């Protein structure tokens, strides 16, 4: 059974690829620039009903951030809840 958060991601214009791996589904976002360290280190995945966003090193480009915010705004609009960390990027979203 597909979770609602995965359904939103699959139907989003901001997600370019959905890749299942073991117990998670990794998302590739539109605007990805392989030459930018922050874009390469941004990890977005879904496990169950939770979307997790982590950015280890570097600053992501404005293109990938726009896609990330578009996706997370759609999740929040559907009733999702954000649990953030100490910055504006790293967070979990539960729906």
C-alpha positions as CSV (number, residue, x, y, z in Angstrom):
1,X,0.0,0.0,0.0
2,X,1.4,3.4,-1.0
3,X,1.5,6.0,1.8
4,X,-0.1,9.4,1.2
5,X,3.2,11.2,1.4
6,X,4.7,8.9,-1.3
7,X,1.6,9.5,-3.4
8,X,2.1,13.3,-3.1
9,X,5.8,12.9,-4.0
10,X,5.1,10.8,-7.1
11,X,2.5,13.3,-8.4
12,X,4.7,16.3,-7.7
13,X,6.3,18.4,-10.5
14,X,9.2,19.0,-8.1
15,X,10.3,15.3,-8.0
16,X,12.2,14.0,-11.0
17,X,12.8,10.4,-9.9
18,X,11.5,8.1,-7.2
19,X,13.9,5.3,-6.3
20,X,13.1,2.5,-3.9
21,X,16.0,1.1,-1.9
22,X,15.7,-1.4,0.9
23,X,13.1,0.0,3.4
24,X,13.2,3.6,2.0
25,X,12.2,5.5,-1.2
26,X,14.7,8.2,-2.2
27,X,13.5,11.2,-4.1
28,X,15.5,13.1,-6.7
29,X,14.4,16.7,-7.0
30,X,14.2,19.0,-10.0
31,X,17.0,21.6,-10.3
32,X,19.7,19.2,-9.2
33,X,23.2,20.4,-10.1
34,X,25.9,17.7,-9.7
35,X,28.7,20.3,-9.7
36,X,27.3,21.9,-6.4
37,X,28.3,20.2,-3.2
38,X,25.1,21.1,-1.4
39,X,23.0,19.5,-4.1
40,X,25.0,16.3,-4.0
41,X,24.7,16.1,-0.2
42,X,21.0,16.8,0.0
43,X,19.2,13.6,0.8
44,X,15.4,13.3,0.7
45,X,13.7,10.0,1.4
46,X,10.4,8.5,2.6
47,X,10.0,5.7,5.0
48,X,6.5,4.8,5.9
49,X,4.6,8.1,6.5
50,X,7.7,10.2,7.1
51,X,9.6,12.3,4.7
52,X,13.1,13.1,5.9
53,X,15.3,15.9,4.5
54,X,19.1,16.0,5.4
55,X,21.8,18.2,4.0
56,X,25.2,17.4,5.4
57,X,27.7,19.8,3.8
58,X,27.5,22.7,1.5
59,X,24.6,25.0,0.4
60,X,22.1,23.7,-2.1
61,X,21.3,25.8,-5.2
62,X,18.2,27.9,-5.4
63,X,16.7,25.5,-8.0
64,X,16.8,22.5,-5.8
65,X,15.6,24.5,-2.8
66,X,12.6,25.7,-4.8
67,X,11.8,22.1,-5.6
68,X,12.2,21.1,-2.0
69,X,10.0,23.9,-0.7
70,X,7.4,23.1,-3.4
71,X,7.3,19.4,-2.3
72,X,7.1,20.2,1.4
73,X,4.5,22.9,0.9
74,X,2.3,20.3,-0.8
75,X,2.8,17.9,2.1
76,X,1.9,20.6,4.6
77,X,-1.1,21.7,2.6
78,X,-2.3,18.1,2.7
79,X,-2.2,18.2,6.5
80,X,1.4,17.2,7.1
81,X,3.4,18.4,10.1
82,X,7.0,19.6,10.1
83,X,9.5,18.7,12.8
84,X,12.6,20.8,12.2
85,X,16.1,20.9,13.4
86,X,18.4,23.8,14.0
87,X,18.2,25.1,10.4
88,X,15.6,25.6,7.7
89,X,16.5,22.6,5.5
90,X,16.9,19.5,7.8
91,X,13.6,18.3,9.0
92,X,11.0,15.5,9.0
93,X,7.5,15.8,7.7
94,X,4.8,13.4,8.9
95,X,1.4,12.9,7.2
